[in-house]
Amino acid sequence: MRTHNCGELNIQDVNKTITLIGWVQRSRELGGMTFIDLRDRYGITQLVFNMETSSALCQKAREIGREYIIQITGKVLERSNKNNKIPTGEIEIEVSDLQIINESITPPFTIEDESDGGDELRMKYRYLDIRRNIVKNNLINRHKLSILIRNYLNNLNFIEVETPVLIKSTPEGARDFVVPSRMNKGEFYALPQSPQQYKQLLMVAGLDRYFQIVKCFRDEDLRADRQPEFTQIDCEMSFVEQEDILNTFEGLVKHLFKEVKNIELSDFPRMTYENAMNLYGSDKPDIRFDMKFIDLTENVKGKGFKLFDESELTIAINAKGCAEYSRKQLDELTEWVKRPQIGAKGLIYAKHTKEGIKSSIDKFFNTEEISQWFQKADAHEGDLLLILSGEKEKTQKMLGELRLEMANKLNLRKQGSFQPLWVIDFPLFEWDETTNRFYAKHHPFTSPKKEHIKLLENGDLKNANANAYDLVINGVEIGGGSIRIHNKDLQKVMFKCLNFTDEEATKQFGFLMDAFSYGAPPHGGIAFGFDRLCAVMGNSDSIKDYIAFPKNNSGRDVMSESPSQIAIEQLKELGISINTK
Amino acid sequence: MRTHNCGELNIQDVNKTITLIGWVQRSRELGGMTFIDLRDRYGITQLVFNMETSSALCQKAREIGREYIIQITGKVLERSNKNNKIPTGEIEIEVSDLQIINESITPPFTIEDESDGGDELRMKYRYLDIRRNIVKNNLINRHKLSILIRNYLNNLNFIEVETPVLIKSTPEGARDFVVPSRMNKGEFYALPQSPQQYKQLLMVAGLDRYFQIVKCFRDEDLRADRQPEFTQIDCEMSFVEQEDILNTFEGLVKHLFKEVKNIELSDFPRMTYENAMNLYGSDKPDIRFDMKFIDLTENVKGKGFKLFDESELTIAINAKGCAEYSRKQLDELTEWVKRPQIGAKGLIYAKHTKEGIKSSIDKFFNTEEISQWFQKADAHEGDLLLILSGEKEKTQKMLGELRLEMANKLNLRKQGSFQPLWVIDFPLFEWDETTNRFYAKHHPFTSPKKEHIKLLENGDLKNANANAYDLVINGVEIGGGSIRIHNKDLQKVMFKCLNFTDEEATKQFGFLMDAFSYGAPPHGGIAFGFDRLCAVMGNSDSIKDYIAFPKNNSGRDVMSESPSQIAIEQLKELGISINTK
């Protein structure tokens, strides 16, 4: 149907007779000439029709609307008015034959890089949205990444194995999507939140190095960057220690950045979870900028200011060059940290302007005391200290949020700069205040650090660290993993710490426990969020931009209008009924 | 943990000190020596322990059981007693240090190429089954195929796009698995039987060339070669005709056979559906052997034999060299075709032995008449004609089955020989006797042959053919596809032929119909059954052998004991209840 695509003809092809087929991007008349930009996935080629020399054809061309599909034959000519912005910009096609292949009604939004369509409209007509360069290129780049990942891992002897999508439901953690079984009425499959147990079984099976780019599912209430179905690059290796895994996958990520963005990343720094929390108030710090926390607790205690005296922790960040913030700006920041999403009671500041040092708590601290804070913070004239005080972990998290907010305001989170970071030595457990118990921070199969195994036996769960690690890029968690428990007895201890009875453990994980009785190798792995990796590499905040047909925040596909009701007979066959009371 | 794997050391490495880790395959004592075969994914290396020179170590080695994981350090020695069957067979390791990394209880079956484990046992302990070379290599080869496929298609500008797994339920065709939505109570997602509509939307979206290796789901009662979840190589192209698709994917399949099996396949023959049925009684004929049908209808009618006189069709196959079949053998064949799976009323034969021509209907046909049949069949002394007679399609199918059975008996379906075939010009519709209506033979989006569109308008559905095609290898349907309808009006005609009201069509396929209003390109595609492709290339009848964790014929995973019951609270949250009455 075509001799060439719309992106490949250039000055070398002049005088060739060619056939193209594609969509009409736009059409314009100029004197006796009509120009049509013909578009396909590969590019745009300019077609020209001359009313004087071929009026019937030109007349036909003038009746063609946007997004019509036409097939043309013509001769490649050198353009007088060249366009250097596109590869085909030096030529145009003098059309000698024109066929309308399919018509189009007027699209609900413009198919341009800057479209006039809102989010919902673009989602409803996603097949038109994908015609836009920006969305199309996201999908093409995602494909390129997947090819690069697979070939890189294949060259390292990793095998891609497809694990089941219809699996056993496990109550631990986030909610499973479930699938009623018609052949086993009253019973359900679950969709995997990750292939965790299967990949561990593949290690027990001796496959040595496994990976899979695989859909996973979580029935959670959705936030902007969550989807009910998402894609992981899931990996596992046998006979390795943490160091082997970090090096292997640091290699992968460097390779991707080199191939896709021509960026040579330096070796990734490593930071313990404890340091990440103490210095950045986050287990996924954005280290494109510094603005580390300064611990003022010792400096401010016992000076008669009740808040500080009673607080576990008082910490500050230095907003460089912000000393001249107006009263209004400071009030706005205070309101910002008091929003329920952050939850601070207030914000204390100290600024060093030309007029000297001034703070919101001048009543309690004199200039000399405050200038010691500035010294400790390596802050100088022109700088602004923002201070939070309270219970340690909460205060760290709040100041971490404020740090990001200030960085946004100061434009310190530079697009196009990429700062990867390994966060290591995560806690093994996490205390949940609602249910008053410990949960696995990563998952129940994560290995404690060797030297912390005795803490488990002593019941000192709070201080037990895991051989667990996250890869963070620009403040976004891209991947995470751990060395797994491969010893049946240690796995039992772990389940006990998590308050599983033997019966519950057997019921839920019996097959994995069984497998550990037959020579399980030391193993560990990592899983990357592929959607997020694509988004981060594409400088976007939203994974939706990198998913062909995403769902909205209610889990709905507005294009196909799914989920939807199904027939009574089908429910009957499945042995279930609707019961929304 | 290791300097080498268990498959790579050879005579070049003699005298090196190395560390290996792996599973104990077997252990044997010979005089004062103990030998252990250490296994990992990559191979087996022989370890040797000497009771005289290092008795403590040797004693330790003797206490190690099968499937223990051990880590050893030692020196590579040249073997005196070489084994040429394995790459490491010229060397052995004189062990100087031995660590037991993990123990194993006795496996429930032997981890050998010929295992003593039955099917159910091997499925329950699939992680041990995969340790066996045969299963492990199936998974490795499947991985290799997937890498080859992706790179081949990528080089042809195909983009892999992940389409949703949680989609809209469509009642047409086989049963959907459904997923209750918690956020939209009373509503359900479906799991895709194929990404058909999404890949068509991607063509409307201008992606030009799409593929995806993707899990699909069908809630059907399972046969030996069916799984509730299976994997397709799903492909679609724009601006193409049937010929482009056949050539593109014939290229892919040739490439795979060349790379994986070093077999250069000749150009694939093409056969119309009509010819396939007339000559082989199957739309997926095994053409590794000839044994085409001989139509005797004209020869046998009006000779006074009631069966033949009343039959629409009388056809024969020539079982070469079977003239000496005994009465018992012929009776067995007769019983075989009379089984309900085949459903014939009887079997007629005619044989040409040294004694001359003889048949089971000598009363009605003289030797001269019968020898004309032999002539028509190009059959000679020593041959046996097997004849069925009756309603055309049924008789063809029955004789097709008998043809395969005879080929099995005569060992004509040679393993290692591969005969691909394109079957083309499928009927557009299929009559269903139970519901007394036409269904789409392929699916409702398949394009009729241009010259047959008028048949649709005239209501002559029986004779309308489709631009649809199947790829068959050795009698197994490996893939199938079609050119799609890209014209909204034709799609409407199609839905009408299938008895869809406008309302039903809009409700189920509205978004695809909408998409066709915005400049849909001519497009078509194909989908290959990846599990089957792996099985056929591996000379196996069972796709289970090529799936890491398959389900049994009741849709159960006997390893994880799934599906299973879920908690009442979860059902409540989902707004459903069990109702098996």
Interface residues (C-beta under 8 A of the other chain):
Chain A: M1 R2 N5 I21 W23 R39 D40 R41 Y42 E67 Y68 I69 I101 N102 E103 S104 I105 P107 Y125 R126 Y127 L128 D129 I130 R131 K136 L139 I140 R142 H143 S146 I147 R150 N151 N154 I159 E160 V161 E162 T163 P164 V165 L166 I167 K168 S169 P171 R175 D176 F177 V178 V179 P180 S181 R182 M183 N184 K185 G186 E187 F188 Y189 A190 L191 Q197 Y198 L201 L202 V204 A205 G206 L207 D208 K215 F217 D219 D221 L222 P228 E229 T231 F239 V240 E241 H486 N487 G510 F511 D514 A515 S517 Y518 G519 A520 P521 P522 I547 A548 F549 K551 S554 G555 R556 D557 M559 S560 E561 S562 P563 S564 Q565 I566 A567 Q570 L571 K572 E573 L574 G575 I576 S577 I578 N579 T580
Chain B: M1 R2 N5 I21 W23 R39 D40 R41 Y42 E67 Y68 I69 I101 N102 E103 S104 I105 P107 Y125 R126 Y127 L128 D129 I130 R131 K136 L139 I140 H143 S146 I147 R150 N151 N154 I159 E160 V161 E162 T163 P164 V165 L166 I167 K168 S169 P171 R175 D176 F177 V178 V179 P180 S181 R182 M183 N184 K185 G186 E187 F188 Y189 A190 L191 Q197 Y198 L201 L202 V204 A205 G206 L207 D208 K215 F217 D219 D221 P228 E229 T231 F239 V240 E241 H486 N487 G510 F511 D514 A515 S517 Y518 G519 A520 P521 P522 I547 A548 F549 K551 S554 G555 R556 D557 M559 S560 E561 S562 P563 S564 Q565 I566 A567 Q570 L571 K572 E573 L574 G575 I576 S577 I578 N579 T580
